[in-house]
Amino acid sequence: MIGGQFYNSDRRTSNYLGGSWYPVSAGIFRFGLFAGLFDGYPKMQNGGGFAALVPVISGEYGRFGANLIIVPTIENRLYGGLSLQLKLKLY
């Protein structure tokens, strides 16, 4: 489970809460889906909450890792893009 806040492409603050599932792995990479609840996009539910399911690729090597989340464009509602999260294991 992960949650957080970010400044979105509509120049608004968005909150999210969700989790990832990785059914396929190859070496240091895992491929799966992120399911979550988001808000803050004015053309999606008038800025209110909505659910989303997006593909994610995760890689980890030693103490370091990264998640690449692919956000598809929804015409006249949501700009698509790529989200990169960097990870560092502290212990």
C-alpha positions in Angstrom: 0.0 0.0 0.0 1.3 3.4 -0.9 -0.1 6.9 -0.7 1.1 10.5 -1.3 0.6 13.8 -2.9 1.9 15.4 -6.0 1.5 18.5 -8.2 -0.3 17.3 -11.4 -0.2 18.4 -15.0 -3.3 20.6 -14.4 -1.2 22.6 -11.9 -3.3 21.3 -9.0 -2.5 19.2 -6.0 -3.5 15.5 -6.3 -3.6 12.9 -3.6 -3.4 9.2 -4.2 -3.7 5.9 -2.4 -3.2 2.4 -3.9 -1.2 -0.7 -4.3 0.8 -2.6 -6.9 0.6 -6.2 -8.1 3.4 -7.8 -10.1 2.5 -11.2 -11.7 5.5 -11.3 -14.1 9.2 -11.0 -13.4 12.3 -11.3 -15.5 15.7 -10.9 -13.8 15.7 -7.7 -11.8 12.5 -6.4 -13.4 8.8 -7.0 -12.4 5.8 -6.1 -14.6 2.3 -5.4 -13.2 -0.4 -3.0 -12.4 -1.0 -0.2 -10.0 -4.6 0.2 -8.8 -5.4 3.4 -6.9 -7.7 6.3 -6.0 -6.7 9.8 -7.2 -8.2 13.3 -7.0 -7.3 16.8 -8.0 -7.9 16.6 -11.8 -10.6 19.2 -12.7 -11.9 17.4 -15.8 -12.1 14.0 -14.0 -15.2 13.9 -11.7 -14.9 17.7 -11.3 -11.7 17.3 -9.4 -13.1 14.7 -7.1 -11.9 11.1 -6.5 -11.7 8.5 -9.2 -10.2 5.0 -9.5 -7.5 4.1 -12.0 -5.6 1.0 -13.1 -2.3 1.6 -14.8 0.7 -0.5 -15.9 3.9 -0.4 -13.9 7.4 -1.7 -14.4 9.6 -2.1 -11.3 13.3 -2.8 -11.1 15.5 -3.4 -8.0 19.2 -4.1 -7.6 20.7 -4.3 -4.2 19.5 -1.3 -2.1 18.4 0.7 -5.2 15.2 0.5 -7.3 12.8 2.4 -9.5 9.1 2.2 -10.5 8.0 3.4 -14.0 4.3 4.1 -14.1 2.6 4.6 -17.5 -0.4 6.9 -17.4 -2.5 6.8 -20.6 -4.2 9.9 -22.0 -7.9 10.1 -21.6 -9.0 12.6 -24.3 -10.4 15.9 -22.9 -10.0 14.6 -19.3 -6.5 13.6 -18.4 -3.0 14.1 -19.8 -0.9 11.0 -20.2 2.6 10.7 -19.0 5.3 8.7 -17.3 6.0 8.7 -13.6 9.4 7.7 -12.2 9.8 6.8 -8.6 13.2 6.1 -7.2 13.7 3.8 -4.2 16.4 3.3 -1.7 16.3 0.6 1.0 17.5 2.0 4.3 18.0 -1.3 6.1 
